[in-house]
């Protein structure tokens, strides 16, 4: 099978009432949220669901709305209330809603405020992140979400700013620079707010020597409150705290020269009861532990859940999901809080379904593992030892004796798009992925490996990701019982990457798909109860909220983030960067809105009569393309809708135009980074590779 990664890469209510978790109807005459600070109560997991004020709605990140006006009986009446068109750019973002105003960031953290009642834009704020990002623009796809606290909306930008925006006027209140201006970190994950503070992490460990950390700021002033590093730095400089001193004992060699990794790029959860912040940490930098840490050690706190004191950032406990991680099996997928009765005892737990394919239930008071079982085909480890909490790995899984093949892959059995937990059904709903990978570091050693300059993908190992032999289904929506650690139901979903999930008190589960369908399923059985043609792919997670006696459901449609990396797997959906629709879609019972037809798309290469094949130039160009371009423009130069399909672009016909873009940065404001370090020969080799792939398209070759 040819590789697809061409890179090393619930009761029914009337229409005028809405249910709460306790069955009491919401009071439609209640004072506005700002006047009463009711919005703060909405952040608790047991809140009535009037608003959706945070990425996961509540501190516990359950992605669950207790509202039940839209339920299994009424969902067939769900219709489009209004839509709002967005410009070209990444729309895969989780919106929030407070007191009838919908807020979201599209593209590179361009924040919008829309009146839910009318669907009209109230204000828009553009931080001009591409122009400020420099090399940071070379990875990441813009904002995955925003946050709200006390009349302010918070967004992180690609260039590392955390910005507080006045929710009424759309004007910036304060800005904090969360990282060095010229380092290679960037922000793509949503900030989280809690108790008057806002916390943010960053990404970048796949491209550069990055040391992970998370930072908390005063939500009113932007003053830094604390910073927690996730991996130790150079011992010669001393350690910031006892946690780093402890972690350093699990590292070997001169790890700090490689950064270490462990970035907090996505998952952050606040446990209000214990005033604890849970940080989900990322993979090692580089992936290959032989290079990163002399092939030894657990490398704390990579691929871990780390609990810190929310007020001070002081270490409390940790659970490491993949000790000594070597496969990009990071633990940065969403972490959900719940109180579950397990073996007759009420347990306060945190649940997560990370990349490695096991579903974990952990005691959130002390970090002790309760249970872990695979929720997809998982062959890299036999099981998780409940006594030690460590995986029982298969032989050679660290590719110490040559190449090794297993499932799942660095794409993850579950990626950043959030799962949902329903306290009503007791089930967790996971957007699961099923692909296969071969890891091979033949010829790569700690002595001869060095990073590719200028922030480019370089893992210290070659991961070859592919469709498993004979597989026809590459993704699923899995309903999982966290108490029994057993599957309740599973349904196949289109493509290899589907949207985030929302569960509701109406007994429903909502999820979108790359084939443009937005579905509502029966939470108990998985039966499809409602289906809407969004006429655009959906990656972003949906939300639900209550305004003037009506329950609304909102989702943002359009392809974005890493979902488009594997273009060859997306071609059947006909998603084009330039022509696809990007829209905010808001639904309510008896909505009568309509959408224009979807623009059909078939990739077509421009005529290139002067093209003459040159295998050596194409191979050289492919290598550069894979490290610097494929992350957006797709493996094999087959785009998945996140960036233009360069096989169809007239740019590749002109060396001068390509130079203006790559070397001179002509399209930086559009989100296309500058690669000024590439020589004229490098640029010509890239151009020849793209012309070769265009020729393949013209002649029907894969």
N, C-alpha and C positions, 0 to 999 in steps of 0.2 A: 504493500500500500504506500503510495507516494505521500511524503510528508506534506502537511498543510501549513507548517510553520517554517517559512523559508528564512529562518534566522536562528542564531544562537539565543537566540532571543530570551331569652329570647322570646319575647312575646310580641305579637303583631300590634301595631299602634294605628290610630287614625292618621289622616293626612295632616292634622294640625297639632299633633303631639309627638314627642320623641322620647324613646326609652333611655333610661340610665341603667347603670349596672345594678342598682338596687330597685329598679322597676318604677321609680318615681319620675313623673313627667318633668321635663325641663320647663322652667318658668320663662315664657316668652316676653314677660314684662320686666325682666331683670335689668338692672342698670348696666351701662356699657362696661366692658371689661376694665378699661383704663381707670374708671372712676372707683371701682370697687376692688381692684387687684384680683378679681376672680381668675384671671388668666394664670396666676401662679398655681392655683389649685388644679388647673387643667394639666399641669405637668406631672401630677401623681398618677400612678397606674390605675387607681380606683376612681378616677374622675369621670364625670358624666359624658364626656366626649363632645361638648359644645364646640370647642376649638381644637385645632391641631397645631400646637405652638412649637413643636420641635421635630426634628427629623423622624424620630420613631414615635411621635406624638407625646410620649411621656418619658420620664427619666429611665424607666425600665426597658425602653426600646422595643416594646412588644409589637409595634405596627398593628395595633388593634384598636378599633373604634367600637364602643359599646352601643352606638346608635342602631336602631332596628326599625325605623320607618321603612327603609328599603330592606326587604327580607325575602325569604324563599317564595312567599305568595305574591309579593308586590313587585319583585325585581323585573318581571316581564314588562312592566310599565315604565321602566327606567329609560329615559331618553335624553338627548343632548339639550342642555339648557342654553349653553353658549360656547363659543370657541374663540380663541384669540391667536392669530398667526404670529409666528416668531421668525426672525431673520435667520440666515445661514449661521450655523454654529452648533456647538454641543448643547442639546436640550435635555440630556439624561440627568435630571436633577429632581430631588425631592422637595416639593413645595411645603409651605406652612400656611396656616390661616389663624387669624385672631380677630374676633369681633367683626366678622363680615368682610375682612380684607384679606385677599390672597397675596402672599409674597413668595417670590422664587427668584433664582439666579439662572440665567441661561448664558450660553457662550462662555466667555472668560469673565465670569462673576458679574455680569450685568444684572443688577437687581431690579425687579419690577414689583409694583403694587397695583392690584386690580380689585375693583369693587365687585364682590361676588354677586350682588343683586343685579347689576347691569352688564357685567363683563367688560367694563370700560377701564382703560389704563388711567391710574391716578398719578403715578410718577415713575420715573426710571432713572437709575444711577449707574453710570459706566465708569469704573475705576481705571480704564485704559491699561489693563494688565498686560496685554501683549507687548506694547511699546516699552513697558518698564521691566520686562522679564529677562531680556538678554538670553543667555544660554538656558535659563530655567524653562524657556518655552519649548525646549526640545522633548519634553516628556510631560505626560498629563494632558487632560482634555478639558480643563476648566472645572467649574464647581459642581459637586455632587449634591450640595445642599447648604442651607443657611440656618440661622438660629434667631431667637427672639427673647428679649428680656426688658421689661420695664420701659416700653415705648421705643425700643431700639431694635433694629435688625442687624445681625452680624454676618459678615461674609469674609471668607479667606480668598486671597488672590494667588494666581500662579507665581507672582514675583515675591510672595511671602508676607504680604500685608494682611493684618486683621483689621477690618474696618467696621466701626459702629455707625449706623445710619439712622437718622431720625425717622421713625415709622410713619409720621404724618406728612413731613415735608420732602423726604427723600434726600435730605442734605446730610453729608458726613458730619459726625459729632467728634470722633477721634479716630486716629490711625496708629497702630503699633506695628513696627517692623519685627517679625518673629524670627528672622534668620539673617545671616550675613548677606549683604547685597550681591556679592560676587560668588557665593558658593552655589552648589548645584541642587539644593533643596527646592521644593515647590509645594504648594498647597492645592489639593484637589478634594479633600474630604470636608464634610460639614463640621463647623464648630459645635460645641455643646455648651449649654449654660446651666448653672446651678448656684443657688445661694449667693447671688450677686457676683458671680465670677463666670468667665467664659474661657474655655480651654480649647486649644488647637494643637495638632501635630503637623507632620509634613511627610512627603515622600521623596524619592530620589535614589534609594539604595541600589536599584537595578542598573543605574547609569554612572554612579560616581562613588567616591569614598565618603560615605555618609555615616554619621553617628546619630542614632535616633534619639528623640526627646519629645516631650509634650510640655506645653507652657500654659499656665493659667494667668489671666489678666483680670483686673477689676472691671466689671461690666459697665460701671459708670464713668470711669476716668481713663481706662486703658493702661493703668500702671501695672507692671509685672508683679505678680504675687509669688509665684514659684515656678521652678522648672525641674522636671524629673528626667534624667538621662536613662535610657533603656539598656545601654551597653557601656562598658568602661572605656575610658580614654587612656592616654599614655600614662603608665604608672609614674614616670619621672615627674609628671606635673601634679601628682597627688590625686586623691579621689574626692569627689564632691560630697560623698556621704558614705555611711557604712554599707549601704546596699551596693554601691559600685565597688567597694573594697571586697565584698563577698563575691560579686559577679566576676571580678578579675581572676579569681582563683579557678574559674572554669574556662579560661582562655589561655592560648599558648602561642608561641612565636611572637612576632611583632604585629599583632592584630590591628592595632590602632592605625597603622599605616594604610590599611584597607578600609578604614571607617567603621567596620563592624556590622552596620545595618540596624535592624530592629526598629524601623521607623513606625510611628503611630500615625499611619496615613488615613485611617478610616474609623475603626471601631473604638468608641469611648462610651461608657455607661456609668451613670451615677446612681448609687444606692443611697437614697435619702435617709433611710432608717439608721444606718451606721455611719453616715457622712463619709462614704468611701467612693473613690473614683476608680473604675476599672479601665485599664488601658490594654487594648489588643495590639500586640507588637508584630512587626513584619519579619521578613526573611533576613538571612545573613548577607553581608556585602564583602566579597562576592558570594554567590551561592555555594561554590565549591569550598568545603571546609578544609581540604588539603592545602589550599592556598591561604584561606582566611585565618586558620588557627592550627596550622601544622597537622591537620587531620585528627585533632584530639579535642576533647572537652565538650561539655554541654552548651557552652557559650550563652550564658545568661545575659540578658533576658530575651533572647531571640524567640520568636514564635511562642509567645507566652501571654497569659492574662496576668497583669501585674496590678495589685491593689495598692492604692496610695491614699493617705489622709487627704480629704478634699480641701481642707483649709491650708495645709502646709506642704503637701506634696511628699510627705515622708512615707517611706516604704512600709507596707503592712504585711503582705504575703504575695506569693506568686504560684502559678501553676504553669509549667512549661509543657506545651503540647507536643513539640518536636525537639527534644534535646539534640544539640549539635546539628541543627537543620542543614540539609544539603540539597533541597529540591524546590525552593520557593514555596514551601508549605506553610505560609505565614498564618498567623492567628488574628488577622485584622478584619475578619468577617464579624458581622454584628453579634453582640452579646446581649441576651435577653434575661431579665430577672423574673422570677416567679416563686410563689410559695406552693410547693407540691407535697402531697402525702405519699411518702415512699416507705414501704414496709411498715405501714401503720403509724409512721412518725412524720409530722409536718417539718419539711426541710426548706430552708431559705436557699435558693439555688440561683446560679447563673448558667444559662444554656448557650451553647454555640455549636455551629456546624462549619468548621473551618475548611480550608482547602484540602486537607488530607483525607477526607471521606468519612471520618468518624464523627458521630454526634455525641457531644460531651455534656454531662450534667455534673456540676461542681458545687460544693458547698461554698456559698459566697461569704460566709463568715470567717472561713479559715483557709480556703483554697484547696481543700481535700477533694479528690476525685470520688464521685459516687458511682457513676457508670459511664460507659462509652461503647457504642456499637456502630458499625458501618451503615450508612444510609444509601450508599451507591456501591457498585462493584469496586472493591478495594483490595489490591494485591500486593502493595508495598510492605504491608505488615500483616501478621497473622491475627493479632488482636491487641488490645491495650491491657496490660497487666494491672489489675485493680489494686494490688498490694503496693506496687512501686509507682503506679501512675504512668509508667513508661510503655511505649509501643514495643511489641515483640517483632522486630524487623526481619524480613526475609534475607537470605544470604545475598551478598554482593549488592544490596540495595544502594550502598554508597559508592557504587561503581569503582570499588577499589581493585577489582580484578577484571576490568573490562566493561563493555557496555551492559546496561541492564534495562529491561522493559517492564513497565508496571502501570497500574491505574490507581488513582486519578493522576492528573497532570498539574503543571504549574498554573494552568488556567483555573484549576480548582474544581473540586466536586461541588463547591458553592463559592461564588465570587462575591463582589462587594454589594450586589443588589440584595436588599434585605429580605430575610424570611419573616414570618409573622407567627405570633403565638396567640391563641384564643383561649382565655380563661373559661369561656363558655363551653367549648368542645374539649378542652384539655389537650389539644393537638398543636403541634408546630408545623408550619407549612413552608417547605424548603424548595427554592428554585435550584434544582440539582443538575449537574453536568456530568456526562460520561464520555471521556476521551482517554486516549492512551499516549504514553510517552516513552521514549528511549533516551537515557542519559549516557553520554560518552565524553570522557575527557582525555581520550588517547592523544598523546603528544603534548598535552598541556601540563606543565609542572609549576610549582611555586617559583622555581628559578627563572623559567622562560616566559611566564605570564606577566603582562603588565596591562594596565587599563588603556583602552582606547581613549584618546584625549577628546575633550569637548562634549562630554555628556552623551555617550552612546551606549546602547545595550551591550553589555559584556559581562557574562556570568561566571567565567572561568570554567565552563563546561558547555557542551553542545546538547541542548534539549531538542529532540525531534518529536513534535506533537502531531498526532494523527488520529484518524477515525479507526477504532478497533475493527479488525477483520470481520466482515459480515454484519456489522452494526448498521441498523437503519434508523434507530432512535438515539439521539445524542443528548437529550435533556428530558427532564421530568419535573412535574410538580409532585412532591412527596409529602404526604401527611404522616407525621411521625408522632408517636406517643412517647413523651419523654420519661414517663413513669415506668412503663414496661420496656422501653427501648425497642419497640416493634413498630413496623410500618402499619398504618391504618388503611391507607390506600395510596395508589400511585397512578398518575396518568401521564402518557407521553406528551411532550410539547414540541412545537416546531423549532428547528434550528438547534444550535448548540448553546445558546445564550438567551434567556428570557428575562422578563422584567422582575422588579421587586414585587413583593406580595403584601396585601392587606387583608386581615380578617375582620369581621364585624359581628356585632351582637345580633344581627339579623340572620345569623347562621350561614353567612356567605364568605367566600374567599375570592378576592379580585386579583387578576394578573393579566398583563399584556404580553404580546408576543411579536417577533420580528415579521410575521406574516400580516401584520396590521390588525389582528384581532384583539379586542379587549373583552375578557370573559369574566363572568361571575359563576363560581362553582358552589355546589352544596358542600358546606364545611364538613359534614359527616360522611358523605359518600363520594365526593369528587365529581358528581354529575354536573354537566354544564346546564345552568339555568338561564343564562342570558349571554348574548353574544353581540358585540358591536363592531362594525367595520370602521376602524379609526383612520383608514386610508393613509396610514404612516406607521412605521415600526414603533414599538414601545419598549423602552428599557427602564424608564424611571418608575419608582414606586408610587402607587396611588395613595390618596388620603381621603378622609371623609370628615364632615363637620356639619354644624347646625346653624342656620340663619333664618330668622323670621318664620319659624315653624316648618322649615323644610330641611331635610337631610340632603346634602350635596356630596357627590363623589367627583374628585378631580384627579386627572392624570395628565402628564405632559408627554406628547408623542414626538417621535423623531429619533433617529439613530445617534448614539453617542458613546463615549468612553471606550473601554477595551472590548466591548461587544463587537466592534467592527474589525478587530485585528485579523481574524481569519476570514478574509474576503472570499476564498473559494467555497466556504460553507454558507455564505450569505447570498451568493449570486442568484439562487433560485427565487429569492424574494424581490429582486429587481429594485434594490435600494441605491439611489444615486445621491451623492453629496449635494450636487447643485440643484436638483429638481425635486427631491423629496420634500414633503410637507413637514413643518415643525409647528406644533400647535399645543396650546393649553385647551384641554377638553374638560368641560364641567357638566355633570349630569344630575338630573333630579327626576322624581316621578312625574310622568306626563310631559316631560320635555319634548319640544317639537322641532328643535334645531336640526339643520342638515349641513352636510359638508360637500364641497365640490368634488368631482371625480378625482381619483388618484392618477397622477401622470405616469403612463407606462414608460418603462425604461429598458432598453437593450444596449449594452456597451458596444460602441462602434469606434474602431481605430481610425485616425485620420490617414489619408493617403500619404505615403512616404516613398516616392519613386527612387530617391537617391540612397535608400538604405541598402547596405551590403553587410551581411553577417560577419561578425568577428568574434569567435568563441572566447578568445582570451580576454578581450575587452569586456564582453558581457559578463564573464565570470568575475572579473575584478570589480565591475560595477555592481554586481549582485551582492558581493560581500559588503561593500560600503552601504548600499541600499538597505540591507538587512539590519545593519547596526544603527543606522540613523533615520531611515525613512519608513520602514515596514510597520513600526508601531502605530502609525497613523494611516499610511497609504496601503497597508495590507500586505500579508505574506504573498510572495510571488507577484507583487505589484497588482494584485487583484483587490481592489478596495471594497470595504464592507459598508460604506456610507458615512464613515467618520471624517474622511478627507477625500479629495477628488481622486478618481481612478485615472492614474497618469497614463495608462495605455490609450486613453481616449482624448488626451490633452494635446493641443497644438504646441504647447510649451516645449515638448521633447523634440520638435522639429528644428528649434532654433537654439544654437549654442549661446548666442548673446542673451536671449531671454532667460535661459536657465541660469546663466551667470548672474544676471540682475536679481534673480530670486534667491539663489543659493548663496552667492558670495556677497551681494550688495544689500540683501534684506528687503527687497522691494515690497514683499507682501507680509511683513512682520505685523502690521496693524490688522491683517486678516487672520492672524494666528499661525502663519507659516514662518518657522524659525529661520535664522540666518546661520549658515555654515561657512563662515569666512575662512576657516583653516583648510578647506578642501582646495587642492591644487587644480590647475586647469586640466591636467590629465585625469584627476579624480572625477571632476565634473563631467568630462567627456566620457569616461567609463560608465558613470551612472546613466548618462544620457543614452549611451549605446545599449545598456541593459534594458532601459525602459522602451527604447525603440524595438529591441528584440522581442520584448513581451507584447508590444503592440502588433508586431508582425505575427506572433503566435495567435493573437486574437483575430486578426484579419484572415488567417488561414485555418481557423478552427482547431488549433492545438491548445491543450490545457496549459 
